[in-house]
């Protein structure tokens, strides 16, 4: 019985993935994160909800340069980076390109007071993150 349930879940996830691809074709994400493991996890989660291309930046400067090369449909950002800050990068990007849906994934959520973008504290719920991304893209 368990293997049947696992198969149903896998098929259900595949169908959901393809429906998302049809709804949001060729989505590009900018992941601003200096921890490679978290960056890889975010990329995997975003691929599951239909993103097909990614830029990863570990510094504020790299993030802005990446955005100039390829404007993303979504930004994920940590607060503290190897150089600069994620919110500094997002502020600079918004000034140059206008609003881009952003989700913060950080262990330093207290530094984001006053911001209206969704914030996930590390460690975070993968399902909650994916659901939030889908809601942001639906608008």
Secondary structure as GFF3:
##gff-version 3
##sequence-region A 1 139
A	DSSP	alpha_helix	2	23	.	.	.	ID=ss1
A	DSSP	beta_strand	27	32	.	.	.	ID=ss2
A	DSSP	alpha_helix	36	48	.	.	.	ID=ss3
A	DSSP	beta_strand	51	57	.	.	.	ID=ss4
A	DSSP	alpha_helix	60	69	.	.	.	ID=ss5
A	DSSP	beta_strand	74	77	.	.	.	ID=ss6
A	DSSP	alpha_helix	86	97	.	.	.	ID=ss7
A	DSSP	beta_strand	102	106	.	.	.	ID=ss8
A	DSSP	three_ten_helix	109	112	.	.	.	ID=ss9
A	DSSP	beta_strand	118	121	.	.	.	ID=ss10
A	DSSP	alpha_helix	126	138	.	.	.	ID=ss11
###
